[in-house]
Amino acid sequence: MFTKSAKWYDALYSFKDYAQESAKIISLLKQEHPAAHSVLDVACGTAEHDKYLSKEYNVDGLDINQEFIQIASRKNPTGEYFCADMTSFALGKTYDIVLCLFSSIGYAKTLDGVVKALLCFEKHLNADGIIMVEPWFTPDAWSPIGRVYLLTAETPEGKVCRMNSSEQQGALSIFHFHYLVGTSAGVEYFIERHELGLFSVDDMKKAFDMANLTVRYDQKGLTDRGLYIAKRKHF
Ligand SMILES: C[S@@+](CC[C@H](N)C(=O)[O-])C[C@H]1O[C@@H](n2cnc3c(N)ncnc32)[C@H](O)[C@@H]1O
């Protein structure tokens, strides 16, 4: 995953409008759960959303990448950040809102993994809490054939270039990210492999059902990737 590239993540994703997305999330949360005050951001990455969400809510986060956890803690110093796997975590705390954004749920890879993650989300939810999951692509909307993507960025520390191809194996989308990083120490090259499960809307709805959650799907969502909004079936 982003193990070797963590410190370049924010520069590479600087095209993403986290401020605007966070404003949309806050406005949605105000409608869905006006009394909410606590948020858990699952697979929080470098906490770019949390930077904005923490102006309205007490925001904690978790991510599997220790370097992201360190960056996130610096960005949102009032939040607690945990290094944990979204499919098997137990934090001993509950929240009004559990978020899983920017398609991070795809990293659960299989439908069984998604159900395990959603069961963990449900266990960390207060009685009237809300879960929001921004999904990865559905199998019919994703096509890897012949696509090559390039991102470049520059920071005071150096320059980074990431080029990737992708492939599909069954219900898995697989990315091969090639990085060239230039700093005062020289030029370094490394590769990262990312695997994300491709799930249909029906499969995702089934997964929510198996995790004792009722769910509504908004096809547009925050960034045109769709959004699942779920609650406990009985509270
Ligand atoms: C596309 S990034 C999104 C990060 C952040 N939410 C954002 O919007 O920038 C996907 C994130 O999922 C995290 N991740 C991948 N697998 C995970 C797992 N099993 N448990 C927790 N986090 C995971 C990665 O480390 C990465 O931070």
The ligand as an SDF file (V2000), in Angstrom:
LIG
                    3D

 27 29  0  0  0  0  0  0  0  0999 V2000
   -7.2350    6.0220   -0.7360 C   0  0  0  0  0  0  0  0  0  0  0  0
   -6.5620    6.1290    0.8630 S   0  0  0  0  0  0  0  0  0  0  0  0
   -7.7740    7.1670    1.6680 C   0  0  0  0  0  0  0  0  0  0  0  0
   -7.2290    7.8700    2.8720 C   0  0  0  0  0  0  0  0  0  0  0  0
   -8.1130    8.9780    3.4220 C   0  0  0  0  0  0  0  0  0  0  0  0
   -9.3820    8.4770    3.9040 N   0  0  0  0  0  0  0  0  0  0  0  0
   -8.3230   10.0570    2.3960 C   0  0  0  0  0  0  0  0  0  0  0  0
   -9.4900   10.3590    2.0690 O   0  0  0  0  0  0  0  0  0  0  0  0
   -7.3310   10.6400    1.9330 O   0  0  0  0  0  0  0  0  0  0  0  0
   -6.9100    4.5240    1.5220 C   0  0  0  0  0  0  0  0  0  0  0  0
   -6.4830    4.3620    2.9630 C   0  0  0  0  0  0  0  0  0  0  0  0
   -6.8600    3.0770    3.4350 O   0  0  0  0  0  0  0  0  0  0  0  0
   -5.8630    2.6180    4.3370 C   0  0  0  0  0  0  0  0  0  0  0  0
   -6.0350    1.1780    4.5010 N   0  0  0  0  0  0  0  0  0  0  0  0
   -5.8710    0.2210    3.5640 C   0  0  0  0  0  0  0  0  0  0  0  0
   -6.1690   -0.9920    4.0740 N   0  0  0  0  0  0  0  0  0  0  0  0
   -6.5440   -0.7790    5.3580 C   0  0  0  0  0  0  0  0  0  0  0  0
   -6.9870   -1.6360    6.4000 C   0  0  0  0  0  0  0  0  0  0  0  0
   -7.1000   -2.9540    6.2110 N   0  0  0  0  0  0  0  0  0  0  0  0
   -7.3020   -1.0980    7.5890 N   0  0  0  0  0  0  0  0  0  0  0  0
   -7.1810    0.2450    7.7940 C   0  0  0  0  0  0  0  0  0  0  0  0
   -6.7700    1.1060    6.8490 N   0  0  0  0  0  0  0  0  0  0  0  0
   -6.4620    0.6040    5.6360 C   0  0  0  0  0  0  0  0  0  0  0  0
   -4.5750    3.0440    3.6510 C   0  0  0  0  0  0  0  0  0  0  0  0
   -3.4640    3.0200    4.5100 O   0  0  0  0  0  0  0  0  0  0  0  0
   -4.9690    4.4600    3.1880 C   0  0  0  0  0  0  0  0  0  0  0  0
   -4.7260    5.4020    4.1830 O   0  0  0  0  0  0  0  0  0  0  0  0
  1  2  1  0
  2  3  1  0
  2 10  1  0
  3  4  1  0
  4  5  1  0
  5  6  1  0
  5  7  1  0
  7  8  2  0
  7  9  1  0
 10 11  1  0
 11 12  1  0
 11 26  1  0
 12 13  1  0
 13 14  1  0
 13 24  1  0
 14 15  1  0
 14 23  1  0
 15 16  2  0
 16 17  1  0
 17 18  1  0
 17 23  2  0
 18 19  1  0
 18 20  2  0
 20 21  1  0
 21 22  2  0
 22 23  1  0
 24 25  1  0
 24 26  1  0
 26 27  1  0
M  CHG  2   2   1   9  -1
M  END
$$$$
